[in-house]
Amino acid sequence: MKRVLIKNIGILQTPVGSYSHGGSLQGENLKLRDAAIFAVDGIIEEITSEGKLPLGSEKADEVIDAGGALVTPGLVDGHTHMVFGGYRQHEIPMKIKGATYLDILRAGGGILDTVRKTREASEEDLVSKTEGFLDEMMSWGVTTCEAKSGYGLDFDNEIKLLKVIKTLNEKHAMDVAATFMGPHAVPDEYKGRGDAFIEMICEKMLPYIKDNNLAEFADIFTEDSVFDYDQSKRYLECAKELGFKLKIHADEIKAIGGSKLAGEMGAVSAEHLISINEEGLKSMAKGGTTAMCLPATSFYLGVDFAPARKMVEMGIPVAAASDFNPGSCPSMNLQFVMNLACIKYRLLPEEVLTAVTVNPACAIGMGEKVGTLEVGKQADMVIWNAPDMEMLCYRFGSNMAKAVIKKGKIV
């Protein structure tokens, strides 16, 4: 039995509950002053405030002094593409000269370039590379994340990527949720035959992944020149029948019905949503779908930002994630995402905290154990080099994480 006391917390700030927070709830945080947390074997047993120490804390095996700083739940990154071979820095000159994301993809670059490099990489090499990414993410205060496949685009390589994610979830301190995203693009061998590719995935890949417990979620890139509404619906219906929870890359570049489909299918989350229209917003609000917004991608691509403020006003739960990937967002800095969520999405600090903790935790199926600081949940938290959330939203470019604690242990 390992007993840990975190004391002298200036402000303990956290959302409360194991559900997605939309509308006015998005901005509701519990704030405790001069607080303390007592954890046993990585689980929170008691939280106190106003200088009072928890019962039994005198028997703590380890005492961590927060030094009067702000403490929040560990951050949750609900959208990453972190398992990939190679990088795509060579696209920078192309982008500067005016090539768009879809221009590069149509020319055989973009995702397809990463697919070629990922297919060449061994499972061991990908484990080693991605483990380094997880270490870096944790240094920024992320204690739980999601990771998608999608750079294999054939049976053997998609399974390889999901095995990498499973291995890292088992060996690394980070909790990692796996999402299968075989329909990330149409591979060269299926060029012009998108329907056949979707059928192959439905008949061969999804059943195998489900039978071998390699992913809990299924995702698809619903976008112009990638997969259309009908193809996406066919895939998601098949995934749902097999018991997968649904996610959709929707309305990143054009609104072709992805967000509408997300609401209709009861998807857990819809991702990107830069170009979402009124029909899509209403569908998501009705379907209870979380908006997984990716402001660092908008920043890197130099495009518009998703209408997160309007989403909050419509009662749609908003999450903010990194979208770390080699093409459209080569950054895993979730603190920068928090800055952008405040400045570009016009979210208040309390709303931002909800967007990077409990809302993404629920969107990746982990809301019962992470995303808030409450009795019975994992002792995952960050001691910040800041007195309050306003400072975290104000400062950018510096790592404000003073100490990162996972299951009661400083990592």
C-alpha positions in Angstrom: 0.0 0.0 0.0 1.4 3.4 -1.1 0.0 6.4 0.6 0.7 9.9 -0.8 -0.2 13.3 0.5 -0.2 16.4 -1.8 -0.5 19.4 0.5 -0.2 23.2 0.5 -2.2 23.5 -2.7 -3.0 27.2 -3.2 -6.0 26.6 -5.5 -7.3 23.1 -6.4 -9.4 23.7 -9.5 -11.3 20.9 -11.2 -14.5 20.1 -13.1 -16.7 17.6 -11.2 -18.5 14.5 -12.5 -17.9 11.7 -15.0 -20.0 13.1 -17.8 -19.5 15.5 -20.7 -20.0 19.2 -19.7 -22.0 21.3 -22.2 -23.6 24.7 -22.1 -23.3 26.5 -18.8 -21.7 23.4 -17.2 -18.7 23.9 -19.5 -17.6 26.7 -17.2 -18.4 25.2 -13.9 -15.2 24.3 -11.9 -14.9 23.5 -8.2 -12.2 25.7 -6.6 -10.8 24.8 -3.2 -8.2 27.0 -1.4 -5.4 25.8 0.8 -6.3 22.2 -0.2 -4.8 18.8 0.2 -5.2 15.4 -1.6 -4.6 12.0 0.0 -4.2 9.1 -2.3 -3.8 5.4 -1.6 -2.3 3.1 -4.3 -2.8 5.8 -7.0 -6.5 6.4 -6.1 -7.8 9.6 -4.4 -9.2 8.8 -1.0 -9.8 12.2 0.4 -9.7 15.9 -0.6 -9.7 18.7 2.0 -9.5 22.5 2.0 -9.0 25.5 4.2 -5.8 24.1 5.6 -7.3 20.9 7.0 -5.3 17.7 6.3 -7.1 14.4 5.4 -7.6 11.7 8.0 -4.7 9.3 7.9 -2.4 11.6 6.1 0.1 11.5 9.0 0.8 8.0 7.9 1.7 9.0 4.3 4.7 7.3 2.8 5.4 10.3 0.6 4.5 14.0 1.0 4.5 16.3 -2.0 4.4 20.0 -1.2 2.6 22.0 -3.9 4.1 25.2 -2.6 0.9 27.2 -2.7 0.6 26.7 -6.5 -2.4 25.8 -8.7 -3.3 22.1 -9.0 -5.6 20.8 -11.7 -6.4 17.3 -13.0 -3.9 15.9 -15.4 -4.6 17.0 -18.9 -6.3 14.7 -21.4 -5.4 14.9 -25.1 -8.4 13.5 -26.8 -7.1 13.5 -30.4 -3.6 12.4 -31.7 -2.1 10.6 -34.6 1.2 9.9 -32.8 2.1 6.6 -34.4 3.8 7.2 -37.7 7.0 6.7 -39.7 9.2 9.6 -40.9 8.2 13.3 -40.8 7.0 15.7 -43.4 9.1 18.8 -43.0 9.7 18.8 -46.8 6.1 20.1 -47.2 6.9 23.4 -45.6 8.2 25.1 -48.9 5.2 23.7 -50.8 2.8 25.2 -48.3 4.6 28.5 -48.3 4.2 28.6 -52.1 0.5 28.1 -51.8 -0.2 24.4 -51.9 -3.2 23.4 -49.7 -3.6 20.3 -47.6 -5.8 18.7 -50.2 -3.4 19.8 -53.1 -0.6 17.9 -51.4 -2.8 14.8 -50.8 -4.1 14.7 -54.4 -0.4 14.8 -55.6 0.3 11.6 -53.6 1.9 13.4 -50.6 0.4 14.3 -47.3 -1.1 11.3 -45.5 0.0 8.9 -48.3 3.6 10.0 -47.9 3.5 9.1 -44.2 1.8 5.8 -45.1 4.8 4.8 -47.2 7.2 5.6 -44.4 5.0 3.9 -41.8 4.8 0.7 -43.8 8.6 0.6 -43.9 9.0 1.1 -40.1 9.1 -2.0 -37.8 6.8 -2.4 -34.9 9.8 -2.0 -32.5 10.9 1.2 -34.1 7.4 2.7 -33.9 7.2 1.7 -30.2 10.5 3.4 -29.5 9.6 6.6 -31.4 6.1 6.9 -29.9 7.3 6.2 -26.4 9.5 9.4 -26.8 6.4 11.3 -27.8 4.5 10.1 -24.7 7.4 11.2 -22.5 7.3 14.7 -24.1 3.5 14.9 -23.8 3.7 14.0 -20.1 6.3 16.7 -19.5 3.6 19.2 -20.7 1.1 17.9 -18.1 -0.8 15.3 -20.2 -1.5 12.2 -18.2 -4.1 10.5 -20.5 -4.4 10.6 -24.3 -5.9 9.0 -27.4 -4.0 7.6 -30.3 -5.3 6.7 -33.7 -4.1 4.3 -36.3 -4.5 5.4 -39.9 -1.1 5.5 -41.4 -1.0 1.9 -42.5 -4.1 1.7 -44.7 -3.8 -2.0 -45.2 -4.6 -5.0 -42.9 -1.1 -5.8 -41.7 0.1 -2.3 -41.1 -3.1 -1.0 -39.4 -2.9 -4.0 -37.1 0.8 -3.1 -36.5 -0.1 0.4 -35.4 -2.8 -0.8 -33.1 -0.4 -3.3 -31.5 2.0 -0.4 -30.9 -0.7 1.6 -29.1 -1.6 -1.5 -27.0 2.0 -2.1 -26.1 2.5 1.5 -25.0 -0.7 1.6 -23.0 0.6 -1.4 -21.1 4.2 -0.3 -20.6 4.1 3.5 -20.3 2.8 5.5 -17.4 0.4 7.3 -19.8 -3.1 5.9 -20.2 -3.6 5.6 -24.0 -7.0 5.0 -25.6 -6.9 3.3 -29.0 -8.9 4.5 -32.0 -9.0 2.6 -35.3 -8.9 4.9 -38.3 -8.3 2.7 -41.3 -10.3 5.0 -43.5 -7.9 7.9 -43.1 -7.3 8.1 -46.9 -7.7 5.9 -49.9 -4.3 4.1 -50.4 -2.6 3.9 -53.8 -3.6 0.3 -54.3 -7.3 1.3 -54.0 -7.0 4.6 -56.0 -10.4 5.4 -57.6 -12.0 2.5 -55.6 -13.0 4.1 -52.3 -16.1 2.0 -52.0 -14.1 -1.2 -52.3 -11.7 0.0 -49.7 -14.5 0.6 -47.3 -16.0 -2.8 -48.0 -12.6 -4.5 -47.3 -12.3 -2.6 -44.0 -15.8 -3.6 -43.0 -15.4 -7.3 -44.0 -11.9 -7.9 -42.8 -10.4 -5.3 -40.6 -13.1 -4.2 -38.2 -14.1 -7.8 -37.1 -10.5 -8.7 -36.5 -9.8 -5.6 -34.5 -12.9 -6.1 -32.4 -12.2 -9.8 -31.8 -8.7 -9.0 -30.7 -9.7 -6.0 -28.5 -7.2 -3.7 -30.3 -9.4 -0.6 -30.3 -12.5 0.8 -28.6 -13.3 3.5 -31.1 -13.7 3.7 -34.9 -13.0 6.9 -36.8 -13.2 8.0 -40.5 -12.0 11.1 -42.5 -15.2 12.5 -44.0 -14.0 15.1 -46.3 -13.9 16.3 -49.9 -11.5 14.0 -52.0 -11.4 11.5 -49.2 -14.6 9.7 -48.0 -18.0 11.1 -48.7 -21.2 11.0 -46.6 -22.5 7.6 -47.9 -19.1 5.9 -47.6 -18.7 7.2 -44.0 -22.2 6.1 -43.1 -21.6 2.6 -44.4 -18.4 2.3 -42.4 -19.8 3.8 -39.2 -22.9 1.6 -39.4 -20.7 -1.5 -39.7 -18.5 -0.3 -36.8 -21.5 0.4 -34.6 -23.0 -3.1 -35.3 -19.7 -4.6 -34.1 -19.8 -2.6 -30.9 -17.3 0.1 -31.6 -17.9 3.6 -30.3 -17.9 6.2 -33.1 -15.8 9.2 -34.0 -15.7 11.3 -37.2 -13.2 13.7 -38.7 -15.8 16.1 -39.9 -16.0 19.5 -41.7 -12.2 20.2 -41.5 -12.1 21.8 -44.9 -15.6 21.5 -46.4 -18.9 20.8 -44.8 -20.0 17.7 -46.7 -22.2 16.3 -44.0 -19.7 14.8 -41.5 -21.0 16.7 -38.5 -24.6 16.0 -39.5 -23.8 12.3 -39.7 -22.0 12.5 -36.3 -25.2 13.6 -34.6 -27.4 11.2 -36.6 -25.2 8.2 -35.6 -24.7 9.2 -32.0 -21.0 9.6 -32.4 -19.1 10.2 -29.2 -17.2 13.0 -30.8 -16.7 14.8 -34.1 -13.2 16.2 -34.7 -12.0 19.4 -36.4 -15.3 21.2 -37.3 -13.6 24.2 -38.8 -16.2 24.5 -41.6 -19.2 23.3 -39.7 -22.6 24.7 -40.7 -25.8 25.3 -38.8 -27.3 21.9 -39.8 -24.2 20.2 -38.4 -24.3 22.1 -35.2 -27.9 21.3 -34.6 -27.4 17.6 -35.4 -24.5 17.4 -32.9 -26.4 19.2 -30.2 -29.4 16.8 -30.7 -27.1 13.7 -30.8 -25.1 14.6 -27.7 -21.8 14.6 -29.7 -18.8 16.2 -28.2 -16.9 18.7 -30.4 -13.3 17.8 -30.4 -11.8 21.0 -31.6 -8.2 21.3 -32.7 -7.0 24.9 -32.6 -3.3 24.2 -33.1 -4.1 22.7 -36.5 -6.0 25.9 -37.5 -2.9 27.8 -36.3 -0.4 25.7 -38.3 -2.5 25.6 -41.5 -3.3 29.3 -41.3 -7.1 28.6 -41.6 -10.2 29.6 -39.6 -10.9 28.3 -36.1 -13.9 26.2 -35.2 -16.8 28.1 -33.8 -16.3 26.8 -30.2 -18.0 29.8 -28.5 -21.2 29.2 -30.5 -21.0 25.4 -29.7 -20.9 26.2 -26.0 -23.9 28.5 -26.4 -25.7 25.7 -28.2 -25.0 23.2 -25.4 -22.5 21.1 -27.3 -19.7 19.9 -25.0 -16.4 21.3 -26.3 -13.0 19.5 -26.0 -9.7 20.9 -27.2 -7.0 18.5 -28.3 -3.6 18.7 -30.0 -4.2 16.7 -33.2 -0.4 15.8 -33.0 0.5 14.4 -36.4 3.3 14.7 -39.0 1.5 16.9 -41.5 -1.1 19.4 -40.2 0.0 19.7 -36.6 3.5 18.6 -35.7 3.1 19.7 -32.0 1.9 17.9 -28.9 1.9 21.0 -26.7 -1.5 20.9 -25.1 -0.7 24.0 -23.1 -0.5 26.0 -26.3 -3.8 24.5 -27.3 -5.2 25.9 -24.0 -3.8 29.4 -24.9 -5.4 29.2 -28.4 -8.7 27.9 -26.9 -8.8 31.1 -24.8 -7.6 33.6 -27.4 -9.1 32.2 -30.6 -12.2 30.3 -29.3 -13.0 32.9 -26.7 -13.4 30.3 -24.0 -13.1 31.4 -20.4 -10.3 29.8 -18.3 -12.8 27.5 -16.5 -14.2 26.4 -19.9 -10.7 25.8 -21.2 -9.9 23.5 -18.2 -13.1 21.5 -18.9 -12.1 21.3 -22.5 -8.7 19.6 -21.7 -9.8 17.4 -18.8 -13.3 15.9 -18.3 -14.7 16.4 -21.8 -12.0 14.7 -23.7 -11.8 12.0 -20.9 -15.4 11.2 -21.5 -14.9 11.3 -25.3 -12.3 8.6 -25.1 -14.2 6.4 -22.6 -12.1 7.3 -19.5 -14.4 9.7 -17.7 -15.0 7.3 -14.8 -11.4 7.3 -13.8 -9.7 10.5 -15.0 -10.5 14.1 -16.0 -11.4 15.4 -12.6 -10.0 15.4 -9.1 -12.5 13.5 -7.0 -12.6 10.7 -4.5 -12.4 7.3 -6.2 -10.6 8.6 -9.3 -7.0 8.3 -10.2 -4.6 10.6 -8.6 -3.6 12.2 -11.9 -2.8 15.9 -11.5 -0.4 18.8 -12.4 1.2 21.2 -10.0 1.6 24.3 -12.1 4.1 27.1 -11.9 1.1 29.4 -11.7 -1.3 30.7 -9.0 -4.4 30.3 -11.1 -5.9 29.2 -14.4 -5.9 32.7 -15.7 -2.1 32.6 -15.7 -2.1 29.3 -17.7 -4.3 30.9 -20.4 -2.2 34.1 -20.3 1.3 32.7 -20.6 2.3 30.9 -23.8 5.5 29.3 -25.2 6.8 28.2 -21.8 6.2 24.9 -20.0 4.2 25.9 -17.0 4.1 22.4 -15.5 6.0 22.3 -12.3 5.3 18.6 -11.4 3.2 16.0 -13.2 1.7 13.3 -11.0 0.3 10.0 -12.4 -1.5 7.6 -10.1 0.0 9.4 -7.1 3.6 9.3 -8.5 5.7 12.1 -9.8 6.7 11.2 -13.4 
